[in-house]
Amino acid sequence: LYIKKSIIKKVTMFSKATCPYCIRAEKLLIERGVTNLEKISIDTNREQRAVMIERTGRNTVTQILIGDKHVGGCDDLMALDRAGELTALLAD
């Protein structure tokens, strides 16, 4: 199920370059039509780790926010997709 890119919310993803969960989550988001993905690397920008913890309450990557809503990590994102709820979250 795809959404026109004009109605997709901004997605922010805290990640690490070598994290397989981060790669999998990014792939799913792109498959769902996300073109405005802000990837924040906490391995090359260590200060962002503290920002991630403050915004999400979690200290592991990947952490994903759709708009201002924290949806969790890769497993949480996949569960939302399987339940058919991801598309609605991405739409305005």
DSSP file (Angstrom, degrees, kcal/mol; ACC not computed):
  #  RESIDUE AA STRUCTURE BP1 BP2  ACC     N-H-->O    O-->H-N    N-H-->O    O-->H-N    TCO  KAPPA ALPHA  PHI   PSI    X-CA   Y-CA   Z-CA
    1    1 A L              0   0    0      0, 0.0     2,-0.3     0, 0.0     0, 0.0   0.000 360.0 360.0 360.0 125.4    0.0    0.0    0.0
    2    2 A Y        -     0   0    0     31,-0.1     2,-0.4    85,-0.0    31,-0.1  -0.830 360.0-150.3-117.0 153.5    1.5    3.3   -1.0
    3    3 A I        -     0   0    0     29,-0.6     5,-0.1    -2,-0.3     2,-0.1  -0.924  33.8-101.5-117.9 142.4    0.8    6.9   -0.1
    4    4 A K    >   -     0   0    0     -2,-0.4     3,-2.0     1,-0.2     4,-0.2  -0.425  34.5-124.9 -59.3 137.6    1.3    9.9   -2.4
    5    5 A K  G >  S+     0   0    0      1,-0.3     3,-1.1     2,-0.2    30,-0.2   0.717 104.3  70.1 -64.0 -19.1    4.5   11.5   -1.2
    6    6 A S  G 3  S+     0   0    0      1,-0.2    -1,-0.3     0, 0.0    -2,-0.1   0.679 102.8  43.6 -71.5 -15.1    2.8   14.8   -0.7
    7    7 A I  G <  S+     0   0    0     -3,-2.0    85,-1.2     2,-0.1     2,-0.5   0.230  86.5 111.3-114.5  15.6    0.8   13.5    2.3
    8    8 A I  B <   -A   91   0A   0     -3,-1.1    83,-0.2    83,-0.2    82,-0.1  -0.771  64.3-128.2 -92.9 131.9    3.5   11.6    4.1
    9    9 A K        -     0   0    0     81,-2.9    27,-0.2    -2,-0.5     2,-0.2  -0.264  35.4 -88.7 -68.8 159.9    4.7   13.0    7.4
   10   10 A K        -     0   0    0     56,-0.1    57,-3.2    25,-0.1     2,-0.5  -0.494  42.4-152.3 -67.7 138.1    8.3   13.6    8.1
   11   11 A V  E     -bC  37  66B   0     25,-1.7    27,-3.3    55,-0.2     2,-0.5  -0.966   6.9-163.4-117.5 131.1   10.0   10.5    9.6
   12   12 A T  E     -bC  38  65B   0     53,-2.8    53,-3.0    -2,-0.5     2,-0.5  -0.949   7.2-173.5-113.5 132.4   13.1   10.7   11.8
   13   13 A M  E     -bC  39  64B   0     25,-3.0    27,-3.0    -2,-0.5     2,-0.5  -0.971  15.4-152.7-131.9 119.4   15.2    7.7   12.4
   14   14 A F  E     +bC  40  63B   0     49,-2.8    49,-1.6    -2,-0.5    48,-0.6  -0.776  40.5 151.3 -84.5 129.5   18.1    7.5   14.9
   15   15 A S  E     -b   41   0B   0     25,-2.7    27,-2.7    -2,-0.5    28,-0.6  -0.897  45.1-126.0-151.1 173.8   20.5    4.9   13.6
   16   16 A K    >   -     0   0    0     -2,-0.3     3,-1.3    25,-0.2     6,-0.1  -0.963  31.2-122.2-125.8 147.9   24.0    3.4   13.2
   17   17 A A  T 3  S+     0   0    0     -2,-0.3    -1,-0.1     1,-0.3     6,-0.0   0.828 110.2  40.2 -60.3 -35.3   25.5    2.7    9.8
   18   18 A T  T 3  S+     0   0    0      4,-0.0    -1,-0.3    -3,-0.0     3,-0.1   0.332  83.7 118.9 -99.4   7.8   26.1   -1.0   10.5
   19   19 A C    <>  -     0   0    0     -3,-1.3     4,-1.9     1,-0.2     5,-0.2  -0.640  49.9-158.8 -79.4 116.8   22.9   -1.7   12.4
   20   20 A P  H  > S+     0   0    0      0, 0.0     4,-2.2     0, 0.0    -1,-0.2   0.830  93.5  54.6 -65.2 -30.6   20.9   -4.4   10.5
   21   21 A Y  H  > S+     0   0    0      2,-0.2     4,-2.6     1,-0.2     5,-0.2   0.880 107.1  50.8 -68.1 -37.7   17.6   -3.3   12.2
   22   22 A C  H  > S+     0   0    0      2,-0.2     4,-2.4     1,-0.2    -1,-0.2   0.914 111.1  48.0 -64.4 -43.2   18.2    0.3   11.0
   23   23 A I  H  X S+     0   0    0     -4,-1.9     4,-2.1     2,-0.2    -2,-0.2   0.911 113.1  48.0 -63.9 -43.5   18.8   -0.9    7.4
   24   24 A R  H  X S+     0   0    0     -4,-2.2     4,-2.2     2,-0.2    -2,-0.2   0.909 112.3  48.8 -64.8 -42.8   15.6   -3.1    7.5
   25   25 A A  H  X S+     0   0    0     -4,-2.6     4,-2.4     1,-0.2    -2,-0.2   0.917 111.1  49.9 -64.2 -43.3   13.5   -0.2    9.0
   26   26 A E  H  X S+     0   0    0     -4,-2.4     4,-2.4     1,-0.2    -1,-0.2   0.912 109.2  52.4 -61.9 -41.9   14.8    2.2    6.4
   27   27 A K  H  X S+     0   0    0     -4,-2.1     4,-2.4     1,-0.2    -1,-0.2   0.925 110.2  47.7 -60.2 -45.8   14.0   -0.2    3.6
   28   28 A L  H  X S+     0   0    0     -4,-2.2     4,-1.7     2,-0.2    -1,-0.2   0.922 110.8  51.1 -62.3 -44.3   10.4   -0.7    4.8
   29   29 A L  H  <>S+     0   0    0     -4,-2.4     5,-2.5     1,-0.2    -1,-0.2   0.911 111.1  47.8 -60.8 -42.3    9.8    3.1    5.1
   30   30 A I  H ><5S+     0   0    0     -4,-2.4     3,-1.8     1,-0.2    -1,-0.2   0.909 108.8  54.4 -65.1 -41.0   11.1    3.6    1.6
   31   31 A E  H 3<5S+     0   0    0     -4,-2.4    -1,-0.2     1,-0.3    -2,-0.2   0.819 105.7  54.3 -60.9 -29.8    8.8    0.8    0.4
   32   32 A R  T 3<5S-     0   0    0     -4,-1.7   -29,-0.6    -5,-0.2    -1,-0.3   0.349 128.2 -97.8 -87.8   6.3    5.9    2.6    2.0
   33   33 A G  T < 5 +     0   0    0     -3,-1.8     2,-0.4     1,-0.3    -3,-0.2   0.532  67.1 155.5  96.8   6.8    6.7    5.8    0.1
   34   34 A V      < +     0   0    0     -5,-2.5    -1,-0.3    -6,-0.2     3,-0.1  -0.547   4.2 158.3 -71.9 123.3    8.7    7.8    2.6
   35   35 A T        +     0   0    0     -2,-0.4     2,-0.4   -30,-0.2    -1,-0.2   0.475  64.1  66.5-118.3 -11.5   10.9   10.2    0.8
   36   36 A N        +     0   0    0    -27,-0.2   -25,-1.7   -31,-0.1     2,-0.6  -0.458  66.6 153.0-110.4  58.5   11.4   12.7    3.7
   37   37 A L  E     -b   11   0B   0     -2,-0.4     2,-0.8   -27,-0.2   -25,-0.2  -0.793  30.9-157.8 -92.6 120.6   13.4   10.5    6.0
   38   38 A E  E     -b   12   0B   0    -27,-3.3   -25,-3.0    -2,-0.6     2,-0.6  -0.877  10.2-162.8 -97.7 109.3   15.8   12.3    8.4
   39   39 A K  E     -b   13   0B   0     -2,-0.8     2,-0.6   -27,-0.2   -25,-0.2  -0.830   2.7-165.2 -95.3 123.7   18.5    9.8    9.4
   40   40 A I  E     -b   14   0B   0    -27,-3.0   -25,-2.7    -2,-0.6     2,-0.6  -0.931  10.8-148.6-111.5 112.8   20.4   10.8   12.5
   41   41 A S  E  >  -b   15   0B   0     -2,-0.6     4,-0.8   -27,-0.2     7,-0.2  -0.689  15.0-174.9 -85.1 119.6   23.5    8.8   12.9
   42   42 A I  T  4 S+     0   0    0    -27,-2.7     7,-0.2    -2,-0.6   -26,-0.2   0.548  81.4  61.7 -90.6  -6.7   24.5    8.3   16.6
   43   43 A D  T  4 S+     0   0    0    -28,-0.6     3,-0.2     1,-0.1    -1,-0.2   0.798 114.9  30.9 -86.4 -28.1   27.8    6.6   15.7
   44   44 A T  T  4 S+     0   0    0      1,-0.2     2,-0.3     2,-0.0    -2,-0.2   0.602 128.3  41.7 -99.4 -14.3   29.2    9.5   13.8
   45   45 A N    ><  +     0   0    0     -4,-0.8     3,-1.8     1,-0.1     4,-0.4  -0.725  67.1 179.5-132.5  81.9   27.5   12.2   15.9
   46   46 A R  T >> S+     0   0    0     -2,-0.3     3,-1.4     1,-0.3     4,-0.6   0.751  75.7  66.7 -60.3 -28.3   27.7   11.0   19.5
   47   47 A E  H >> S+     0   0    0      1,-0.3     4,-1.1     2,-0.2     3,-0.6   0.814  91.6  65.2 -62.8 -27.5   25.8   14.1   20.9
   48   48 A Q  H <> S+     0   0    0     -3,-1.8     4,-2.7    -7,-0.2    -1,-0.3   0.716  86.4  70.1 -69.8 -19.8   22.7   12.8   19.1
   49   49 A R  H <> S+     0   0    0     -3,-1.4     4,-2.4    -4,-0.4    -1,-0.2   0.925 100.0  47.2 -61.2 -43.5   22.6    9.7   21.3
   50   50 A A  H <X S+     0   0    0     -4,-0.6     4,-2.3    -3,-0.6    -1,-0.2   0.883 111.5  51.2 -64.6 -38.2   21.6   11.9   24.3
   51   51 A V  H  X S+     0   0    0     -4,-1.1     4,-2.5     2,-0.2    -2,-0.2   0.920 109.6  50.7 -63.0 -44.0   19.0   13.6   22.0
   52   52 A M  H  X S+     0   0    0     -4,-2.7     4,-2.6     1,-0.2     5,-0.5   0.930 111.0  47.6 -59.8 -47.0   17.6   10.2   21.0
   53   53 A I  H  X S+     0   0    0     -4,-2.4     4,-2.3     1,-0.2    -1,-0.2   0.905 113.0  49.1 -62.6 -41.8   17.3    9.1   24.7
   54   54 A E  H  < S+     0   0    0     -4,-2.3    -1,-0.2     1,-0.2    -2,-0.2   0.910 117.1  40.7 -63.6 -42.7   15.6   12.3   25.6
   55   55 A R  H  < S+     0   0    0     -4,-2.5    -2,-0.2    -5,-0.2    -1,-0.2   0.810 131.5  22.4 -77.3 -30.8   13.1   12.1   22.7
   56   56 A T  H  < S-     0   0    0     -4,-2.6    -3,-0.2     2,-0.2    -2,-0.2   0.661  87.7-130.3-113.9 -20.7   12.4    8.4   22.9
   57   57 A G  S  < S+     0   0    0     -4,-2.3     2,-0.3    -5,-0.5    -4,-0.2   0.561  76.9 103.4  77.1   6.9   13.2    7.2   26.4
   58   58 A R        -     0   0    0     -6,-0.4    -1,-0.3     2,-0.1    -2,-0.2  -0.880  57.7-157.8-122.4 154.5   15.2    4.4   24.8
   59   59 A N        +     0   0    0     -2,-0.3     2,-0.3    -3,-0.1    -6,-0.1   0.254  66.5  80.7-117.4  13.5   19.0    3.9   24.4
   60   60 A T  S    S-     0   0    0      2,-0.1     2,-0.3    -8,-0.1    -2,-0.1  -0.878  76.7 -89.6-117.3 152.4   19.2    1.4   21.5
   61   61 A V  S    S+     0   0    0     -2,-0.3   -46,-0.1     1,-0.1   -40,-0.1  -0.738  89.9  52.9 -99.0 154.4   18.9    2.0   17.8
   62   62 A T        +     0   0    0    -48,-0.6     2,-0.4    -2,-0.3    12,-0.2   0.528  61.9 167.2 -88.7 149.8   16.9    2.1   15.7
   63   63 A Q  E     -C   14   0B   0    -49,-1.6   -49,-2.8    10,-0.1     2,-0.4  -0.999  15.4-162.3-126.4 132.2   14.4    4.6   17.1
   64   64 A I  E     -CD  13  72B   0      8,-2.8     7,-2.6    -2,-0.4     8,-1.0  -0.931  11.3-171.1-124.1 134.5   11.8    6.0   14.8
   65   65 A L  E     -CD  12  70B   0    -53,-3.0   -53,-2.8    -2,-0.4     2,-0.6  -0.989   8.4-160.0-121.5 130.8    9.5    9.0   15.0
   66   66 A I  E >  S-CD  11  69B   0      3,-2.7     3,-2.0    -2,-0.4     2,-0.4  -0.947  77.6 -37.8-108.1 113.7    6.7    9.7   12.6
   67   67 A G  T 3  S-     0   0    0    -57,-3.2   -55,-0.2    -2,-0.6    -2,-0.0  -0.617 125.8 -33.6  64.4-126.8    5.9   13.3   12.9
   68   68 A D  T 3  S+     0   0    0     -2,-0.4     2,-0.6     2,-0.1    -1,-0.3   0.370 116.9 106.1-101.1   2.5    6.4   13.9   16.6
   69   69 A K  E <   -D   66   0B   0     -3,-2.0    -3,-2.7    20,-0.1     2,-0.5  -0.737  65.6-139.9 -91.6 122.3    5.1   10.4   17.6
   70   70 A H  E     +D   65   0B   0     -2,-0.6    -5,-0.2    -5,-0.2     3,-0.1  -0.689  21.8 178.1 -77.8 121.6    7.7    7.9   18.7
   71   71 A V  E     -     0   0B   0     -7,-2.6     2,-0.3    -2,-0.5    -6,-0.2   0.520  38.1-123.6-103.6  -7.8    6.8    4.5   17.2
   72   72 A G  E     -D   64   0B   0     -8,-1.0    -8,-2.8     4,-0.1    -1,-0.3  -0.755  43.4 -34.5 107.4-151.5    9.7    2.5   18.6
   73   73 A G  S  > S-     0   0    0     -2,-0.3     4,-2.4   -10,-0.2     5,-0.2  -0.111  75.2 -70.6-100.0-162.9   12.3    0.5   16.9
   74   74 A C  H  > S+     0   0    0    -12,-0.2     4,-2.8     1,-0.2     5,-0.2   0.913 129.8  50.2 -60.9 -47.0   12.4   -1.8   13.8
   75   75 A D  H  > S+     0   0    0      1,-0.2     4,-2.2     2,-0.2    -1,-0.2   0.896 111.8  49.2 -60.7 -39.8   10.3   -4.6   15.4
   76   76 A D  H  > S+     0   0    0      2,-0.2     4,-2.2     1,-0.2    -1,-0.2   0.907 111.2  49.7 -64.4 -42.1    7.7   -2.0   16.4
   77   77 A L  H  X S+     0   0    0     -4,-2.4     4,-2.0     2,-0.2    -2,-0.2   0.919 111.2  48.8 -62.3 -44.9    7.6   -0.5   12.9
   78   78 A M  H  X S+     0   0    0     -4,-2.8     4,-2.7     1,-0.2    -1,-0.2   0.887 110.0  52.0 -63.0 -39.6    7.2   -4.0   11.3
   79   79 A A  H  X S+     0   0    0     -4,-2.2     4,-2.1     2,-0.2    -1,-0.2   0.902 108.3  51.0 -64.3 -41.2    4.4   -4.8   13.8
   80   80 A L  H  <>S+     0   0    0     -4,-2.2     5,-2.6     2,-0.2     6,-1.1   0.901 111.5  48.7 -61.5 -40.2    2.6   -1.6   12.8
   81   81 A D  H ><5S+     0   0    0     -4,-2.0     3,-1.4     4,-0.2    -2,-0.2   0.932 110.4  49.4 -66.4 -45.8    3.0   -2.5    9.2
   82   82 A R  H 3<5S+     0   0    0     -4,-2.7    -1,-0.2     1,-0.3    -2,-0.2   0.856 110.2  51.9 -61.2 -34.7    1.7   -6.0    9.7
   83   83 A A  T 3<5S-     0   0    0     -4,-2.1    -1,-0.3    -5,-0.2    -2,-0.2   0.513 115.6-117.5 -80.0  -4.3   -1.3   -4.7   11.6
   84   84 A G  T < 5S+     0   0    0     -3,-1.4     4,-0.3    -4,-0.3    -3,-0.2   0.671  86.7 110.6  78.6  16.2   -2.1   -2.2    8.7
   85   85 A E     >< +     0   0    0     -5,-2.6     4,-1.8    -6,-0.2    -4,-0.2   0.614  53.0  76.7 -99.6 -15.1   -1.5    0.8   10.9
   86   86 A L  H  > S+     0   0    0     -6,-1.1     4,-2.1     1,-0.2     5,-0.2   0.924  91.6  53.7 -64.6 -45.1    1.7    2.2    9.4
   87   87 A T  H  > S+     0   0    0      1,-0.2     4,-1.4     2,-0.2    -1,-0.2   0.900 108.9  49.2 -57.7 -43.1    0.1    3.7    6.4
   88   88 A A  H  4 S+     0   0    0     -4,-0.3    -1,-0.2     1,-0.2    -2,-0.2   0.881 109.6  51.9 -65.2 -38.3   -2.4    5.7    8.5
   89   89 A L  H  < S+     0   0    0     -4,-1.8    -1,-0.2     1,-0.2    -2,-0.2   0.863 108.8  50.9 -65.4 -35.0    0.4    7.0   10.7
   90   90 A L  H  < S+     0   0    0     -4,-2.1   -81,-2.9    -5,-0.1    -1,-0.2   0.787  97.4  82.8 -73.9 -26.9    2.4    8.2    7.7
   91   91 A A  B  <   A    8   0A   0     -4,-1.4   -83,-0.2   -83,-0.2   -84,-0.0  -0.472 360.0 360.0 -79.6 148.7   -0.6   10.1    6.3
   92   92 A D              0   0    0    -85,-1.2    -1,-0.1    -2,-0.2   -84,-0.1   0.470 360.0 360.0 -73.8 360.0   -1.5   13.5    7.5
